[in-house]
Amino acid sequence: MNFYILGSKTRRPASRKTIFVDGTHDDSFREGVDLELSHWIPNRTPDRFRADTSTEICMNFIREELTDEWDLAINNHLDVDGVLSVFTLLHPDFAQKYRTVIVEAAEMGDFWAWGEEGAQRLFQGLTLKMKALRGAKTDIRRIYEECFEEVFRLVEDAHPNVWVQTGMDALRESVDRVERGEICRTVVHPRLVHYAIPRHLAEASLIKALHIPTFNAPLSDDMWLHPQTRNRLDREKVHLVSVDTERGTYYDLWYPGYMWADTPNSWRAPGFYFSGSTNGYYYGHRPLEKAVEKLGAIEPNRGRWIIARELSPFSSITGRNYPVVVSFMGEDGSPAPSGISSDSVAEILSEAFAESHHFGLKELNR
């Protein structure tokens, strides 16, 4: 099987039967001839192959079908899940052998998910490789080719280079802060967990306490509490993250990072409504709106409790980022300390998710 990446300056190969992978198909898609294997919304992925990441969708496909009759795989963008999806179709035997590592790396890229050491090494190495090649303005198809070579090396070589190891060490330190209780984890409700970053860490670096990594960002020592750390134990929960300071407490309410995609194997938190634009959503969950109104009514500090109205994998509340859906913000549009105690905030927000375990895909498809 050959492959092509939309946007490449290289010539697109002719194809009898094409698989459009991870992104969305273009106008050349032939109904009844071509196939789409993607978790983007909307998609045409056959039900029997559906999974949370496009990489796992491709894994399901190669497990059930021979790829011989398909002669071209096409993607339209560059990220870890995209690279690993195409890689899986081109190198099915290797991909199946290392299925868990490869799928976990894709989840780390698209969802800020937890992955074990092998997946961390693969995710970090690919992300750094992509960043370097993109910075050098390398053609996107050539980036894919070099990333494929990197997959073999990263999966089979358990000794990462210093740049990969540095990111993995930062994640390990983040996990250690939770495990030793320096950052306190409290399960408030079956679908709500509270992570409290203490004052001494905020005083050491408030920027690291409040940082929200961008989509597919490499692991770095730029935050005290990585989302991958939180998702290690609480992947299918809403996360309240508080930061204690002398002037009050900063708050962000994080939804599961996977919510932007079609994820049939994961809990769907309430409130996401497809906007009609690729991977775009309106947000509206009346119980959470009521909780935010209650917080606003008792807030003693200057600022506003803000709830997201539109989201994508790249945007949310102005001044924060996806997947945060609620924050306390100052009049200047930046995060601000609230005067409400973290116990009170957690209690009020928990009311919004009392029935959340009953929600499924219905809201995604409304």
Summary of the structure (lengths in Angstrom):
residues: 366
radius of gyration: 21.1
end to end distance: 37.2
largest distance: 65.8
contacts: 1238
relative contact order: 0.10
helix: 42%
strand: 17%
